[in-house]
Amino acid sequence: MKIALIRKNFTPYGGAENYMMQTASALAGRGHEVHILSAGDWPEEYFIFHKINTVSGPSFLSNTLFASNVKKALGKEAFDSVISFERAAGGDIYRAGDGCHKEWLSRRGEYAPFHKRISFLINPHHRMLLYLEKKRFENSKLIIANSKMVKNDIIRNYSVDPEKIRVIYNGVDLRKFHPVDADKKAAVKYSIGLQEKKVILFAGADLERKGLPALLRAFLRMERKGMMILVAGKKAGGKFASLIKRLGIKKSVLLWGTEKDMTKLYAASDILVLPTIYDPFSNASLEAMASGLPVVTTSANGVSELITNGVEGYVIKNPSDSDTLAKMMSAALSNSLEMGSNARKKAEGFPIEKAVDEIVRLISENVQRD
């Protein structure tokens, strides 16, 4: 089949981008002709790349122009199936990997000051995303949600027919992400200066949304001797660095920044903690589970649907509940080997190959209906 995949931007650290890359590679490996339409520069080794012009900003104008130019590009060439990984573009199938923006604004508003909540209503960026999102849910023949949470969010906010939405959990590369033995873990910790430390990993580009402030505050309520927080993702400068200093835990937090090879950081860590405000399905959480780490997260993370409290990790409802978060983190650290083993077993049920097979099946069904 000749298949087009759409994503506006590319960053090697983005969860959605990496997932689309895995999907595209798997589709190409199955003999399909894969085209990528994007304004970003994607690796072209296995794909036919179509550069879509847009502007760098403002964001609402950039999204509008991208959507318009994608429509023009699709009109020039016939595809068996078009899968959009982006709100700001059309397609037969829409994979709502970014979740439901309307729901995100609602949840974000629970933790934001009044003036911020007002800005959500009038900001052209949010207004345009909500418009594009509504159109995408209305016009797509099929919607792929990456968690039951996202499916329910879409139905609740946009009254979409549940039969139109399929839930396909993200998959993980089980060969790349796997547990390491005690000697290897000790060696990796030593290599990055964390020897003899219990390491709490936080991984995410959007530090605010992923819950770094909640983690830092909960850390104060723990017995912290011999513990370290390792922050991977966007470099935590500005207000985050100031918060760490104000809390008096600067020596207990290693701001690692972005990392291409996350296997090293999973190997160095004992648990992953992600007290996110809203996360459709955290790839880092599933990668950590595959790497043998217990995961402590919130019910606002789609991955929480794969976690049983006290088995593969812990799920809390309120990320600002510092006392409960601290207790769950301590419990996970105390039983990290057994819970990490359970987490690996659970992750083994979600290989990337299975997720791609499900997507290919949906594509085939959609093509046959046409």
Secondary structure as UniProt FT lines:
FT   STRAND          2..6
FT   TURN            12..13
FT   HELIX           15..29
FT   TURN            30..31
FT   STRAND          33..38
FT   STRAND          48..51
FT   HELIX           59..76
FT   STRAND          81..84
FT   TURN            87..88
FT   STRAND          93..95
FT   TURN            97..98
FT   HELIX           101..109
FT   TURN            110..111
FT   HELIX           114..122
FT   HELIX           124..139
FT   STRAND          142..145
FT   HELIX           148..158
FT   HELIX           162..164
FT   STRAND          165..167
FT   TURN            174..176
FT   HELIX           182..191
FT   TURN            192..193
FT   TURN            195..196
FT   STRAND          198..204
FT   HELIX           207..210
FT   HELIX           212..219
FT   TURN            220..221
FT   TURN            225..226
FT   STRAND          227..233
FT   HELIX           238..246
FT   TURN            247..248
FT   HELIX           250..252
FT   STRAND          253..257
FT   HELIX           262..268
FT   STRAND          271..274
FT   HELIX           283..290
FT   TURN            291..292
FT   STRAND          295..298
FT   TURN            299..300
FT   HELIX           302..306
FT   TURN            310..312
FT   STRAND          313..316
FT   TURN            319..320
FT   HELIX           322..334
FT   HELIX           336..347
FT   TURN            348..349
FT   HELIX           352..369
//
